[in-house]
Amino acid sequence: MIPFELAEPRSLKEAISLLDGADETVRPIAGGTALMLMMKAGVFHPTRLIALRYVAGANAIELAGDKTLRLGALATLGALERTKGLRDAFPVIAQTLRTLSNVRVRNVATIGGNLAHADPHMDLPPVLAALGAQVTVAGPNCERTVAVENLFAGYYETVLARNELIAQVSVPPLGSKRAAYVKVTTRSADDWPALGVAVVIDAEGRNVRRADVFVSAATEKPTRLKAAEAALRGAEADETNLKRAGEAAASEVETMADPQGSASYKKELVRVFVARAVRKALGLGDAQGRAG
Ligand SMILES: Cc1cc2nc3c(=O)[nH]c(=O)nc-3n(C[C@H](O)[C@H](O)[C@H](O)COP(=O)(O)OP(=O)(O)OC[C@H]3O[C@@H](n4cnc5c(N)ncnc54)[C@H](O)[C@@H]3O)c2cc1C
């Protein structure tokens, strides 16, 4: 391995001052589960890594009284999974974490790294986007807020500047809405998905007032499915309307091929699994959201 500098700042301000807006070989490192793989594979050669793990207070997790969830960027996925009250406030996050990789990775991987890496196969980004989560981005001169939905610019790309860091993630209360994430894996259950579909539904019984529908893994970044949302808005979640939503989703989505499946296979998955995600959120069909 080519030698590089390792900086260990104690504050967010110091960490940002060590970044270099013009040099892509200077990078923050959090859990290192993604970055170290890139280094081992020889696709990334750093000149300086800024280890974030000693940044004071950056791993805090707060589930507030109103059920807003605030996560410091360095909070690990394992710590989030073990957060008291998470299962009641955000069952969809608790369920998603259970099949995200394995406990060894979750104990090290951080929420900031999970979002900043922008791998379209990640499970949490579509869930957080559908939940309306926002990230606080800190730079040399100011902070800004970016909706998770708008964080991703493309395949492994975010809108973050090289001298900016994700500082916090905030998830608004789910309230009476219901949510589900369905992950389609072609090998083991905790494998990388061939498709991920996250839905958050505001409904009275089966009558949908609003649906937020995001697809990932089949697309180059987590993507809102607007035509599927329009098909569901104001509709009863019966089999005819769910089929219509699946057809709308498959027509609008631009899928990509990868080792988990071809583009046409993934389009078929979208057609079927948008309906399953809605059924799962509304407690219709079986536990996987298959029609009863
Ligand atoms: C064996 C294995 C299996 C996996 N399976 C799954 C899976 O099934 N589902 C899934 O969703 N994920 C899976 N993952 C991916 C895992 O979730 C990510 O690797 C992890 O979330 C990245 O977080 P990290 O803290 O380790 O990031 P790092 O590796 O430290 O960093 C990743 C990227 O984010 C940048 N970065 C880190 N923190 C910040 C910050 N605060 N601000 C700005 N940029 C930052 C780094 O510079 C780097 O570019 C798997 C990983 C492994 C190793």
The ligand as an ORCA input file, in Angstrom:
! r2SCAN-3c Opt
* xyz 0 1
  C     -19.234     -7.304      3.712
  C     -20.121     -6.081      3.549
  C     -21.475     -6.263      3.265
  C     -22.334     -5.165      3.147
  N     -23.664     -5.367      2.908
  C     -24.510     -4.300      2.866
  C     -25.912     -4.474      2.669
  O     -26.445     -5.574      2.563
  N     -26.686     -3.347      2.622
  C     -26.160     -2.097      2.761
  O     -26.901     -1.120      2.735
  N     -24.844     -1.918      2.940
  C     -24.010     -2.984      2.997
  N     -22.672     -2.790      3.182
  C     -22.133     -1.440      3.112
  C     -22.031     -0.743      4.424
  O     -23.327     -0.388      4.855
  C     -21.186      0.508      4.140
  O     -19.886      0.084      3.800
  C     -21.132      1.432      5.318
  O     -22.404      1.908      5.664
  C     -20.259      2.642      5.036
  O     -20.100      3.333      6.251
  P     -18.636      3.566      6.835
  O     -18.808      4.375      8.063
  O     -17.865      2.307      7.003
  O     -18.024      4.455      5.661
  P     -16.509      4.631      5.200
  O     -16.032      3.409      4.516
  O     -15.672      5.162      6.308
  O     -16.712      5.808      4.140
  C     -17.485      5.616      2.970
  C     -17.443      6.913      2.133
  O     -18.117      7.950      2.825
  C     -17.235      9.050      3.093
  N     -17.646      9.531      4.413
  C     -17.689      8.814      5.568
  N     -18.231      9.550      6.542
  C     -18.527     10.762      6.007
  C     -19.121     11.957      6.511
  N     -19.544     12.064      7.780
  N     -19.263     13.015      5.678
  C     -18.886     12.921      4.380
  N     -18.316     11.816      3.838
  C     -18.151     10.761      4.648
  C     -15.836      8.490      2.982
  O     -14.902      9.480      2.593
  C     -16.027      7.447      1.893
  O     -15.996      8.056      0.635
  C     -21.800     -3.863      3.292
  C     -20.435     -3.684      3.565
  C     -19.591     -4.770      3.696
  C     -18.139     -4.549      4.000
*
